[in-house]
């Protein structure tokens, strides 16, 4: 490392970590650094180059390799770009955290192609929520999920290749530098609230009940984080449940589990919903949105799920109605998951419909399905789980109140004093 906290310049200024490989992007690195410093922040340049060490970076290639427990020569001797890249990712993450342990970092900015974006994304994902994170990338106009993961990472399309400064890239890099400087200056790094943390899933089709629950628990003094179960929200909830002190999980939208089972678009992965229960976090389940699988455009949905009922939600998404056999499969999956819970777990199911689509005003209404599903769940429920069948629609106030009452019992008191 070239500098430490004592030689960073003006210690009253915020510090931005800049990630650019100078062996291929020295001109861009110098340009971005000048604009960051011109905007009033200090720069900590982490350079994970492997071809050559240009010099001038606060955390240079040799320091990155050393943090990975190796040397640049030994890493290059691996002779495989994937293995080399993995070593530099590991070294970059460790070097960044070693630096941040003694000098506060107020934002992270990277500029790169696919390899640089993969490295920067992995590094940014290792830092906490709230810390400003921005990637300028040639990959930003395509599939970004691997780089962002479930963190609050912003991506900006580089537009042109990262190959010199032109009239477009000049503005892109300058805008990125100014945006990051502004975010870093505004970053306060406040700790978590200290209030009991409740995590909840929802979709717009179950929003009336989840809103009522959120407002009730917030009035009790809880911090309630709500996640849209569209494929990323649930895994984000799981990630937070794995690393924070969570008082209660309310998994009230099972869309991501259904779509994993049936091949829908909002697939949350094979462990969706299991993380909090494995930690012993009290969990309440409800089959919100169990009435449909999320398919693509109507023609594609009809081809993928033939013989079903369909609701064209928009030109890109189709709600595909589940039948009783589907619901029983879903119920068996949920029951098996709850059987592995290491803490209190309960299941609430409505007898009047699972979402706004499955209502008298909806497009997929079938009042014959919720009662036999409830009976199937009653029989499938593991001994460690409580079961509650409520004679109401999911979005009825009485269903929300039943969950609120049980949530308050799990949180330890009927109404908590606001912090």
C-alpha positions as a LaTeX table, in Angstrom:
\begin{tabular}{lrrr}
\hline
Residue & $x$ (\AA) & $y$ (\AA) & $z$ (\AA) \\
\hline
Unk1 & 0.00 & 0.00 & 0.00 \\
Unk2 & 1.34 & 3.38 & $-0.96$ \\
Unk3 & $-0.36$ & 5.48 & 1.70 \\
Unk4 & $-2.18$ & 5.14 & 4.98 \\
Unk5 & $-4.49$ & 7.35 & 6.99 \\
Unk6 & $-1.64$ & 9.67 & 7.95 \\
Unk7 & $-0.75$ & 10.49 & 4.36 \\
Unk8 & $-4.16$ & 10.62 & 2.72 \\
Unk9 & $-4.14$ & 14.39 & 2.43 \\
Unk10 & $-7.05$ & 16.33 & 3.93 \\
Unk11 & $-8.40$ & 14.01 & 6.62 \\
Unk12 & $-11.60$ & 16.05 & 6.84 \\
Unk13 & $-12.56$ & 14.89 & 3.34 \\
Unk14 & $-14.44$ & 11.69 & 2.64 \\
Unk15 & $-12.57$ & 8.72 & 1.16 \\
Unk16 & $-13.61$ & 6.94 & $-2.03$ \\
Unk17 & $-12.11$ & 3.61 & $-3.01$ \\
Unk18 & $-11.48$ & 3.54 & $-6.77$ \\
Unk19 & $-11.08$ & 0.18 & $-8.50$ \\
Unk20 & $-9.52$ & 0.31 & $-11.98$ \\
Unk21 & $-6.77$ & $-1.85$ & $-13.48$ \\
Unk22 & $-4.03$ & 0.48 & $-14.66$ \\
Unk23 & $-2.26$ & $-2.13$ & $-16.80$ \\
Unk24 & $-5.03$ & $-1.65$ & $-19.38$ \\
Unk25 & $-6.86$ & 1.50 & $-18.19$ \\
Unk26 & $-4.25$ & 3.93 & $-16.89$ \\
Unk27 & $-5.65$ & 6.90 & $-18.80$ \\
Unk28 & $-9.17$ & 6.27 & $-17.49$ \\
Unk29 & $-7.90$ & 5.79 & $-13.93$ \\
Unk30 & $-6.07$ & 9.10 & $-14.02$ \\
Unk31 & $-9.13$ & 10.89 & $-15.48$ \\
Unk32 & $-11.55$ & 9.51 & $-12.87$ \\
Unk33 & $-9.14$ & 10.20 & $-10.03$ \\
Unk34 & $-8.73$ & 13.82 & $-11.09$ \\
Unk35 & $-12.49$ & 14.35 & $-11.13$ \\
Unk36 & $-13.02$ & 12.66 & $-7.78$ \\
Unk37 & $-10.34$ & 14.78 & $-6.16$ \\
Unk38 & $-11.66$ & 17.86 & $-7.94$ \\
Unk39 & $-15.06$ & 17.14 & $-6.42$ \\
Unk40 & $-13.55$ & 17.24 & $-2.95$ \\
Unk41 & $-12.91$ & 13.64 & $-1.89$ \\
Unk42 & $-9.76$ & 11.65 & $-1.20$ \\
Unk43 & $-9.05$ & 8.69 & $-3.48$ \\
Unk44 & $-7.88$ & 5.25 & $-2.38$ \\
Unk45 & $-7.00$ & 3.52 & $-5.64$ \\
Unk46 & $-7.07$ & $-0.27$ & $-5.48$ \\
Unk47 & $-5.34$ & $-1.56$ & $-8.61$ \\
Unk48 & $-5.76$ & $-5.33$ & $-9.21$ \\
Unk49 & $-3.64$ & $-5.37$ & $-12.38$ \\
Unk50 & $-1.69$ & $-8.53$ & $-13.17$ \\
Unk51 & 0.13 & $-7.62$ & $-16.41$ \\
Unk52 & 2.25 & $-4.84$ & $-14.91$ \\
Unk53 & 2.40 & $-2.51$ & $-11.93$ \\
Unk54 & 2.15 & 1.06 & $-13.22$ \\
Unk55 & 2.53 & 2.48 & $-9.71$ \\
Unk56 & 0.76 & 5.31 & $-7.97$ \\
Unk57 & $-2.07$ & 3.29 & $-6.43$ \\
Unk58 & $-2.66$ & 3.34 & $-2.69$ \\
Unk59 & $-3.28$ & $-0.42$ & $-2.88$ \\
Unk60 & $-1.21$ & $-1.73$ & $-5.75$ \\
Unk61 & $-1.10$ & $-5.13$ & $-7.47$ \\
Unk62 & 1.63 & $-6.48$ & $-5.19$ \\
Unk63 & $-0.41$ & $-5.56$ & $-2.11$ \\
Unk64 & $-3.47$ & $-7.27$ & $-3.60$ \\
Unk65 & $-1.46$ & $-10.42$ & $-4.32$ \\
Unk66 & 0.03 & $-10.36$ & $-0.82$ \\
Unk67 & $-3.43$ & $-10.07$ & 0.68 \\
Unk68 & $-4.30$ & $-13.24$ & $-1.23$ \\
Unk69 & $-1.29$ & $-14.94$ & 0.38 \\
Unk70 & 0.75 & $-14.99$ & $-2.81$ \\
Unk71 & 2.78 & $-12.89$ & $-5.23$ \\
Unk72 & 1.98 & $-11.58$ & $-8.69$ \\
Unk73 & 4.58 & $-13.96$ & $-10.18$ \\
Unk74 & 3.06 & $-16.98$ & $-8.46$ \\
Unk75 & $-0.45$ & $-15.95$ & $-9.41$ \\
Unk76 & 0.53 & $-15.53$ & $-13.07$ \\
Unk77 & 2.24 & $-18.93$ & $-12.92$ \\
Unk78 & $-1.20$ & $-20.49$ & $-12.44$ \\
Unk79 & $-1.57$ & $-20.04$ & $-16.19$ \\
Unk80 & $-5.38$ & $-19.96$ & $-16.11$ \\
Unk81 & $-7.20$ & $-16.64$ & $-16.33$ \\
Unk82 & $-10.12$ & $-17.86$ & $-14.22$ \\
Unk83 & $-7.86$ & $-19.00$ & $-11.39$ \\
Unk84 & $-5.78$ & $-15.83$ & $-11.66$ \\
Unk85 & $-8.95$ & $-13.77$ & $-11.48$ \\
Unk86 & $-10.21$ & $-15.65$ & $-8.42$ \\
Unk87 & $-6.95$ & $-14.99$ & $-6.59$ \\
Unk88 & $-7.06$ & $-11.27$ & $-7.38$ \\
Unk89 & $-10.71$ & $-11.09$ & $-6.28$ \\
Unk90 & $-9.85$ & $-12.72$ & $-2.96$ \\
Unk91 & $-6.84$ & $-10.46$ & $-2.50$ \\
Unk92 & $-8.78$ & $-7.34$ & $-3.43$ \\
Unk93 & $-11.55$ & $-8.08$ & $-0.96$ \\
Unk94 & $-9.12$ & $-8.74$ & 1.87 \\
Unk95 & $-6.92$ & $-5.73$ & 1.03 \\
Unk96 & $-9.96$ & $-3.44$ & 0.86 \\
Unk97 & $-11.20$ & $-4.55$ & 4.28 \\
Unk98 & $-7.73$ & $-4.31$ & 5.79 \\
Unk99 & $-7.54$ & $-0.72$ & 4.59 \\
Unk100 & $-11.07$ & 0.08 & 5.77 \\
Unk101 & $-10.23$ & $-1.31$ & 9.22 \\
Unk102 & $-8.00$ & 1.71 & 9.92 \\
Unk103 & $-9.22$ & 4.31 & 7.42 \\
Unk104 & $-12.95$ & 4.83 & 6.87 \\
Unk105 & $-14.28$ & 4.30 & 3.36 \\
Unk106 & $-17.30$ & 6.39 & 2.35 \\
Unk107 & $-17.91$ & 5.01 & $-1.14$ \\
Unk108 & $-16.60$ & 2.59 & $-3.77$ \\
Unk109 & $-16.41$ & 3.35 & $-7.50$ \\
Unk110 & $-15.16$ & 1.01 & $-10.20$ \\
Unk111 & $-14.70$ & 1.23 & $-13.95$ \\
Unk112 & $-14.18$ & $-1.94$ & $-15.94$ \\
Unk113 & $-15.23$ & $-4.60$ & $-18.40$ \\
Unk114 & $-16.54$ & $-8.05$ & $-17.54$ \\
Unk115 & $-13.51$ & $-9.12$ & $-15.50$ \\
Unk116 & $-13.18$ & $-5.83$ & $-13.65$ \\
Unk117 & $-16.92$ & $-5.74$ & $-13.03$ \\
Unk118 & $-16.91$ & $-9.26$ & $-11.60$ \\
Unk119 & $-14.07$ & $-8.33$ & $-9.24$ \\
Unk120 & $-15.64$ & $-5.03$ & $-8.20$ \\
Unk121 & $-19.05$ & $-6.62$ & $-7.75$ \\
Unk122 & $-17.66$ & $-9.31$ & $-5.45$ \\
Unk123 & $-15.76$ & $-6.71$ & $-3.46$ \\
Unk124 & $-18.75$ & $-4.36$ & $-3.15$ \\
Unk125 & $-21.01$ & $-7.23$ & $-2.08$ \\
Unk126 & $-18.69$ & $-7.80$ & 0.89 \\
Unk127 & $-19.35$ & $-4.26$ & 2.19 \\
Unk128 & $-22.46$ & $-3.26$ & 4.15 \\
Unk129 & $-25.75$ & $-1.92$ & 2.90 \\
Unk130 & $-25.83$ & 1.85 & 2.78 \\
Unk131 & $-22.23$ & 2.39 & 1.73 \\
Unk132 & $-22.38$ & 4.03 & $-1.74$ \\
Unk133 & $-21.35$ & 1.59 & $-4.47$ \\
Unk134 & $-21.21$ & 2.39 & $-8.19$ \\
Unk135 & $-19.89$ & 0.33 & $-11.11$ \\
Unk136 & $-19.31$ & 1.85 & $-14.56$ \\
Unk137 & $-19.28$ & $-1.16$ & $-16.83$ \\
Unk138 & $-19.62$ & $-2.45$ & $-20.36$ \\
Unk139 & $-21.85$ & $-5.13$ & $-18.77$ \\
Unk140 & $-24.39$ & $-2.66$ & $-17.36$ \\
Unk141 & $-26.68$ & $-2.86$ & $-20.40$ \\
Unk142 & $-27.20$ & $-6.60$ & $-20.04$ \\
Unk143 & $-27.55$ & $-9.25$ & $-17.32$ \\
Unk144 & $-26.38$ & $-7.55$ & $-14.12$ \\
Unk145 & $-27.57$ & $-9.90$ & $-11.35$ \\
Unk146 & $-24.22$ & $-11.74$ & $-10.92$ \\
Unk147 & $-22.42$ & $-8.46$ & $-10.31$ \\
Unk148 & $-25.00$ & $-6.86$ & $-8.01$ \\
Unk149 & $-26.07$ & $-9.89$ & $-6.03$ \\
Unk150 & $-28.46$ & $-8.71$ & $-3.33$ \\
Unk151 & $-26.51$ & $-5.58$ & $-2.41$ \\
Unk152 & $-27.37$ & $-1.93$ & $-3.07$ \\
Unk153 & $-24.99$ & $-1.58$ & $-6.02$ \\
Unk154 & $-25.70$ & 0.93 & $-8.78$ \\
Unk155 & $-24.47$ & 0.24 & $-12.31$ \\
Unk156 & $-23.89$ & 2.78 & $-15.07$ \\
Unk157 & $-23.61$ & 1.79 & $-18.72$ \\
Unk158 & $-20.17$ & 2.68 & $-20.05$ \\
Unk159 & $-21.76$ & 3.01 & $-23.54$ \\
Unk160 & $-18.43$ & 2.77 & $-25.36$ \\
Unk161 & $-15.68$ & 0.30 & $-24.61$ \\
Unk162 & $-13.37$ & 1.37 & $-21.81$ \\
Unk163 & $-10.60$ & 2.27 & $-24.19$ \\
Unk164 & $-9.47$ & 5.86 & $-23.85$ \\
Unk165 & $-11.33$ & 9.11 & $-23.35$ \\
Unk166 & $-13.80$ & 10.18 & $-26.02$ \\
Unk167 & $-16.69$ & 12.65 & $-26.07$ \\
Unk168 & $-19.10$ & 10.05 & $-24.63$ \\
Unk169 & $-16.84$ & 8.25 & $-22.17$ \\
Unk170 & $-15.55$ & 11.58 & $-20.86$ \\
Unk171 & $-19.06$ & 12.50 & $-19.72$ \\
Unk172 & $-19.83$ & 9.02 & $-18.40$ \\
Unk173 & $-16.70$ & 8.89 & $-16.24$ \\
Unk174 & $-17.07$ & 12.46 & $-15.05$ \\
Unk175 & $-20.72$ & 11.93 & $-14.13$ \\
Unk176 & $-19.80$ & 8.76 & $-12.26$ \\
Unk177 & $-17.06$ & 10.55 & $-10.34$ \\
Unk178 & $-19.32$ & 13.46 & $-9.43$ \\
Unk179 & $-22.15$ & 11.12 & $-8.43$ \\
Unk180 & $-19.86$ & 9.08 & $-6.22$ \\
Unk181 & $-18.32$ & 12.16 & $-4.65$ \\
Unk182 & $-21.78$ & 13.46 & $-3.80$ \\
Unk183 & $-22.88$ & 10.14 & $-2.34$ \\
Unk184 & $-19.68$ & 9.78 & $-0.33$ \\
Unk185 & $-20.05$ & 13.28 & 1.11 \\
Unk186 & $-23.58$ & 12.49 & 2.18 \\
Unk187 & $-22.80$ & 9.07 & 3.64 \\
Unk188 & $-23.20$ & 9.07 & 7.40 \\
Unk189 & $-22.53$ & 5.41 & 8.18 \\
Unk190 & $-25.24$ & 5.36 & 10.83 \\
Unk191 & $-25.56$ & 2.05 & 12.67 \\
Unk192 & $-28.68$ & $-0.09$ & 12.58 \\
Unk193 & $-31.67$ & 1.38 & 14.38 \\
Unk194 & $-31.60$ & $-0.84$ & 17.46 \\
Unk195 & $-35.34$ & $-1.46$ & 17.13 \\
Unk196 & $-36.63$ & $-5.04$ & 16.70 \\
Unk197 & $-36.10$ & $-5.88$ & 13.02 \\
Unk198 & $-38.93$ & $-7.56$ & 11.11 \\
Unk199 & $-38.45$ & $-8.80$ & 7.52 \\
Unk200 & $-41.47$ & $-9.36$ & 5.26 \\
Unk201 & $-42.17$ & $-10.43$ & 1.66 \\
Unk202 & $-45.01$ & $-9.13$ & $-0.49$ \\
Unk203 & $-46.24$ & $-8.37$ & $-3.99$ \\
Unk204 & $-48.68$ & $-5.69$ & $-5.06$ \\
Unk205 & $-51.40$ & $-8.36$ & $-5.19$ \\
Unk206 & $-51.16$ & $-8.86$ & $-1.40$ \\
Unk207 & $-50.24$ & $-5.30$ & $-0.47$ \\
Unk208 & $-53.35$ & $-4.39$ & 1.60 \\
Unk209 & $-52.59$ & $-7.02$ & 4.23 \\
Unk210 & $-48.82$ & $-6.56$ & 4.26 \\
Unk211 & $-49.29$ & $-2.79$ & 4.56 \\
Unk212 & $-51.61$ & $-3.23$ & 7.54 \\
Unk213 & $-49.13$ & $-5.58$ & 9.21 \\
Unk214 & $-46.21$ & $-3.25$ & 8.56 \\
Unk215 & $-48.03$ & $-0.23$ & 9.94 \\
Unk216 & $-49.14$ & $-2.12$ & 13.06 \\
Unk217 & $-45.66$ & $-3.43$ & 13.86 \\
Unk218 & $-44.07$ & $-0.06$ & 13.14 \\
Unk219 & $-46.49$ & 1.52 & 15.59 \\
Unk220 & $-45.24$ & $-1.04$ & 18.13 \\
Unk221 & $-41.69$ & 0.22 & 17.68 \\
Unk222 & $-40.35$ & $-2.30$ & 15.16 \\
Unk223 & $-38.30$ & $-1.58$ & 12.09 \\
Unk224 & $-40.06$ & $-3.39$ & 9.23 \\
Unk225 & $-38.27$ & $-4.08$ & 5.95 \\
Unk226 & $-40.53$ & $-5.20$ & 3.10 \\
Unk227 & $-39.18$ & $-7.09$ & 0.08 \\
Unk228 & $-40.84$ & $-7.50$ & $-3.31$ \\
Unk229 & $-40.84$ & $-11.23$ & $-4.05$ \\
Unk230 & $-39.95$ & $-10.91$ & $-7.72$ \\
Unk231 & $-36.84$ & $-13.10$ & $-7.70$ \\
Unk232 & $-34.39$ & $-10.85$ & $-5.86$ \\
Unk233 & $-36.39$ & $-9.55$ & $-2.90$ \\
Unk234 & $-36.67$ & $-12.87$ & $-1.10$ \\
Unk235 & $-32.99$ & $-13.78$ & $-1.47$ \\
Unk236 & $-32.18$ & $-10.29$ & $-0.18$ \\
Unk237 & $-34.36$ & $-10.95$ & 2.86 \\
Unk238 & $-32.51$ & $-14.24$ & 3.36 \\
Unk239 & $-29.14$ & $-12.49$ & 3.13 \\
Unk240 & $-30.14$ & $-9.96$ & 5.77 \\
Unk241 & $-31.56$ & $-12.73$ & 7.97 \\
Unk242 & $-28.19$ & $-14.47$ & 7.75 \\
Unk243 & $-26.15$ & $-11.50$ & 8.94 \\
Unk244 & $-28.32$ & $-9.30$ & 11.14 \\
Unk245 & $-30.13$ & $-9.67$ & 14.44 \\
Unk246 & $-33.66$ & $-10.27$ & 13.15 \\
Unk247 & $-36.60$ & $-10.50$ & 15.55 \\
Unk248 & $-39.19$ & $-11.95$ & 13.15 \\
Unk249 & $-39.60$ & $-13.06$ & 9.52 \\
Unk250 & $-43.01$ & $-12.75$ & 7.85 \\
Unk251 & $-42.78$ & $-14.74$ & 4.61 \\
Unk252 & $-46.19$ & $-13.80$ & 3.24 \\
Unk253 & $-45.53$ & $-14.11$ & $-0.50$ \\
Unk254 & $-44.45$ & $-17.53$ & $-1.75$ \\
Unk255 & $-44.03$ & $-16.54$ & $-5.40$ \\
Unk256 & $-40.28$ & $-17.13$ & $-5.52$ \\
Unk257 & $-40.66$ & $-20.63$ & $-4.07$ \\
Unk258 & $-43.44$ & $-21.46$ & $-6.53$ \\
Unk259 & $-41.47$ & $-20.15$ & $-9.49$ \\
Unk260 & $-38.44$ & $-22.18$ & $-8.45$ \\
Unk261 & $-40.62$ & $-25.29$ & $-8.36$ \\
Unk262 & $-42.44$ & $-24.71$ & $-11.65$ \\
Unk263 & $-39.96$ & $-22.73$ & $-13.76$ \\
Unk264 & $-41.49$ & $-19.27$ & $-13.37$ \\
Unk265 & $-39.64$ & $-16.02$ & $-13.86$ \\
Unk266 & $-39.35$ & $-15.04$ & $-10.18$ \\
Unk267 & $-37.25$ & $-18.05$ & $-9.15$ \\
Unk268 & $-35.71$ & $-17.31$ & $-5.74$ \\
Unk269 & $-33.40$ & $-20.35$ & $-5.75$ \\
Unk270 & $-33.41$ & $-23.65$ & $-3.87$ \\
Unk271 & $-32.84$ & $-22.24$ & $-0.37$ \\
Unk272 & $-35.32$ & $-19.37$ & $-0.57$ \\
Unk273 & $-37.07$ & $-19.00$ & 2.77 \\
Unk274 & $-34.90$ & $-21.43$ & 4.73 \\
Unk275 & $-32.14$ & $-19.16$ & 6.03 \\
Unk276 & $-34.00$ & $-17.41$ & 8.83 \\
Unk277 & $-35.60$ & $-20.63$ & 10.08 \\
Unk278 & $-32.19$ & $-22.34$ & 10.10 \\
Unk279 & $-30.96$ & $-19.58$ & 12.43 \\
Unk280 & $-33.92$ & $-20.05$ & 14.73 \\
Unk281 & $-35.58$ & $-16.74$ & 13.82 \\
Unk282 & $-39.32$ & $-16.86$ & 14.58 \\
Unk283 & $-41.14$ & $-17.12$ & 11.25 \\
Unk284 & $-44.73$ & $-16.74$ & 10.09 \\
Unk285 & $-45.69$ & $-18.14$ & 6.70 \\
Unk286 & $-48.76$ & $-17.43$ & 4.58 \\
Unk287 & $-49.49$ & $-18.58$ & 1.00 \\
Unk288 & $-49.75$ & $-15.12$ & $-0.48$ \\
Unk289 & $-49.85$ & $-15.32$ & $-4.30$ \\
Unk290 & $-50.02$ & $-19.12$ & $-4.27$ \\
Unk291 & $-52.74$ & $-18.78$ & $-6.93$ \\
Unk292 & $-50.29$ & $-18.10$ & $-9.75$ \\
Unk293 & $-46.94$ & $-18.81$ & $-11.36$ \\
Unk294 & $-45.23$ & $-15.85$ & $-13.04$ \\
Unk295 & $-44.76$ & $-16.55$ & $-16.73$ \\
Unk296 & $-43.39$ & $-14.42$ & $-19.53$ \\
Unk297 & $-45.37$ & $-12.82$ & $-22.39$ \\
Unk298 & $-48.76$ & $-14.44$ & $-22.90$ \\
Unk299 & $-47.73$ & $-16.56$ & $-25.90$ \\
Unk300 & $-44.64$ & $-17.86$ & $-24.10$ \\
Unk301 & $-46.63$ & $-18.53$ & $-20.91$ \\
Unk302 & $-49.27$ & $-20.50$ & $-22.80$ \\
Unk303 & $-46.58$ & $-22.60$ & $-24.47$ \\
Unk304 & $-44.71$ & $-23.22$ & $-21.20$ \\
Unk305 & $-47.81$ & $-23.89$ & $-19.09$ \\
Unk306 & $-50.44$ & $-25.37$ & $-21.43$ \\
Unk307 & $-53.99$ & $-25.98$ & $-20.33$ \\
Unk308 & $-53.98$ & $-23.38$ & $-17.55$ \\
Unk309 & $-55.86$ & $-20.15$ & $-16.92$ \\
Unk310 & $-53.92$ & $-16.98$ & $-17.70$ \\
Unk311 & $-54.01$ & $-13.33$ & $-16.80$ \\
Unk312 & $-51.93$ & $-10.94$ & $-18.89$ \\
Unk313 & $-50.48$ & $-8.69$ & $-16.20$ \\
Unk314 & $-48.52$ & $-6.60$ & $-18.72$ \\
Unk315 & $-46.84$ & $-7.27$ & $-22.09$ \\
Unk316 & $-43.94$ & $-9.00$ & $-20.35$ \\
Unk317 & $-45.59$ & $-10.92$ & $-17.48$ \\
Unk318 & $-48.46$ & $-13.40$ & $-17.30$ \\
Unk319 & $-50.02$ & $-14.80$ & $-14.14$ \\
Unk320 & $-50.62$ & $-18.53$ & $-14.68$ \\
Unk321 & $-53.31$ & $-20.02$ & $-12.41$ \\
Unk322 & $-52.28$ & $-22.90$ & $-10.13$ \\
Unk323 & $-54.64$ & $-25.84$ & $-9.68$ \\
Unk324 & $-55.18$ & $-28.03$ & $-6.60$ \\
Unk325 & $-52.41$ & $-30.46$ & $-7.55$ \\
Unk326 & $-50.02$ & $-27.54$ & $-7.89$ \\
Unk327 & $-51.11$ & $-26.12$ & $-4.55$ \\
Unk328 & $-50.64$ & $-29.44$ & $-2.82$ \\
Unk329 & $-47.08$ & $-29.66$ & $-4.19$ \\
Unk330 & $-46.44$ & $-26.14$ & $-2.94$ \\
Unk331 & $-47.87$ & $-27.01$ & 0.44 \\
Unk332 & $-45.69$ & $-30.10$ & 0.75 \\
Unk333 & $-42.61$ & $-28.02$ & $-0.02$ \\
Unk334 & $-43.52$ & $-25.39$ & 2.57 \\
Unk335 & $-44.32$ & $-28.03$ & 5.18 \\
Unk336 & $-40.95$ & $-29.73$ & 4.60 \\
Unk337 & $-39.18$ & $-26.37$ & 4.99 \\
Unk338 & $-41.02$ & $-25.58$ & 8.20 \\
Unk339 & $-40.15$ & $-29.00$ & 9.56 \\
Unk340 & $-36.47$ & $-27.96$ & 9.54 \\
Unk341 & $-37.07$ & $-24.74$ & 11.51 \\
Unk342 & $-34.95$ & $-24.30$ & 14.62 \\
Unk343 & $-37.27$ & $-21.70$ & 16.14 \\
Unk344 & $-40.98$ & $-20.93$ & 16.38 \\
Unk345 & $-42.85$ & $-21.25$ & 13.08 \\
Unk346 & $-46.51$ & $-20.83$ & 12.14 \\
Unk347 & $-48.58$ & $-21.08$ & 8.97 \\
Unk348 & $-51.64$ & $-18.93$ & 8.31 \\
Unk349 & $-53.82$ & $-19.73$ & 5.29 \\
Unk350 & $-56.90$ & $-17.81$ & 4.10 \\
Unk351 & $-60.03$ & $-19.68$ & 3.07 \\
Unk352 & $-61.24$ & $-16.94$ & 0.73 \\
Unk353 & $-58.39$ & $-16.47$ & $-1.77$ \\
Unk354 & $-54.65$ & $-16.00$ & $-2.00$ \\
Unk355 & $-54.25$ & $-12.61$ & $-3.76$ \\
Unk356 & $-56.14$ & $-9.85$ & $-5.53$ \\
Unk357 & $-56.08$ & $-12.01$ & $-8.69$ \\
Unk358 & $-57.80$ & $-14.76$ & $-6.66$ \\
Unk359 & $-60.74$ & $-12.60$ & $-5.58$ \\
Unk360 & $-64.22$ & $-11.82$ & $-6.81$ \\
Unk361 & $-62.77$ & $-8.78$ & $-8.57$ \\
Unk362 & $-59.75$ & $-10.67$ & $-9.91$ \\
Unk363 & $-59.05$ & $-12.54$ & $-13.13$ \\
Unk364 & $-58.02$ & $-15.92$ & $-11.64$ \\
Unk365 & $-60.66$ & $-16.36$ & $-8.94$ \\
Unk366 & $-61.42$ & $-19.91$ & $-7.89$ \\
Unk367 & $-63.13$ & $-20.10$ & $-4.46$ \\
Unk368 & $-63.12$ & $-23.89$ & $-4.60$ \\
Unk369 & $-59.35$ & $-24.15$ & $-4.05$ \\
Unk370 & $-58.41$ & $-22.49$ & $-0.73$ \\
Unk371 & $-60.46$ & $-24.82$ & 1.53 \\
Unk372 & $-59.00$ & $-28.14$ & 0.24 \\
Unk373 & $-55.55$ & $-26.56$ & 0.23 \\
Unk374 & $-56.05$ & $-25.64$ & 3.90 \\
Unk375 & $-57.11$ & $-29.19$ & 4.70 \\
Unk376 & $-54.07$ & $-30.56$ & 2.88 \\
Unk377 & $-51.83$ & $-28.22$ & 4.86 \\
Unk378 & $-53.48$ & $-29.21$ & 8.13 \\
Unk379 & $-52.49$ & $-32.83$ & 7.46 \\
Unk380 & $-49.02$ & $-32.00$ & 6.08 \\
Unk381 & $-48.02$ & $-29.61$ & 8.87 \\
Unk382 & $-44.98$ & $-30.76$ & 10.89 \\
Unk383 & $-45.33$ & $-31.09$ & 14.65 \\
Unk384 & $-43.13$ & $-28.08$ & 15.34 \\
Unk385 & $-45.36$ & $-25.68$ & 13.37 \\
Unk386 & $-48.62$ & $-24.02$ & 14.34 \\
Unk387 & $-51.44$ & $-24.06$ & 11.80 \\
Unk388 & $-54.18$ & $-21.44$ & 11.42 \\
Unk389 & $-56.93$ & $-21.45$ & 8.78 \\
Unk390 & $-58.69$ & $-18.07$ & 8.67 \\
Unk391 & $-62.15$ & $-17.65$ & 7.18 \\
Unk392 & $-61.23$ & $-14.60$ & 5.15 \\
Unk393 & $-59.54$ & $-13.50$ & 1.96 \\
Unk394 & $-55.80$ & $-12.82$ & 2.17 \\
Unk395 & $-56.39$ & $-9.07$ & 1.77 \\
Unk396 & $-59.22$ & $-8.87$ & 4.33 \\
Unk397 & $-58.48$ & $-6.92$ & 7.53 \\
Unk398 & $-59.33$ & $-9.96$ & 9.67 \\
Unk399 & $-56.57$ & $-12.00$ & 8.03 \\
Unk400 & $-54.06$ & $-9.21$ & 8.66 \\
Unk401 & $-55.21$ & $-8.91$ & 12.28 \\
Unk402 & $-54.72$ & $-12.64$ & 12.88 \\
Unk403 & $-51.11$ & $-12.41$ & 11.72 \\
Unk404 & $-50.52$ & $-9.19$ & 13.66 \\
Unk405 & $-51.73$ & $-10.82$ & 16.88 \\
Unk406 & $-49.43$ & $-13.82$ & 16.42 \\
Unk407 & $-46.51$ & $-11.60$ & 15.40 \\
Unk408 & $-46.92$ & $-9.59$ & 18.58 \\
Unk409 & $-46.94$ & $-12.76$ & 20.65 \\
Unk410 & $-43.69$ & $-13.88$ & 19.04 \\
Unk411 & $-42.16$ & $-10.46$ & 19.60 \\
Unk412 & $-42.89$ & $-10.81$ & 23.29 \\
Unk413 & $-45.58$ & $-8.31$ & 24.09 \\
Unk414 & $-48.97$ & $-7.20$ & 22.70 \\
Unk415 & $-47.79$ & $-3.69$ & 21.84 \\
Unk416 & $-44.20$ & $-2.55$ & 22.03 \\
Unk417 & $-43.23$ & 0.94 & 23.13 \\
Unk418 & $-41.94$ & 3.00 & 20.20 \\
Unk419 & $-38.21$ & 3.69 & 20.29 \\
\hline
\end{tabular}
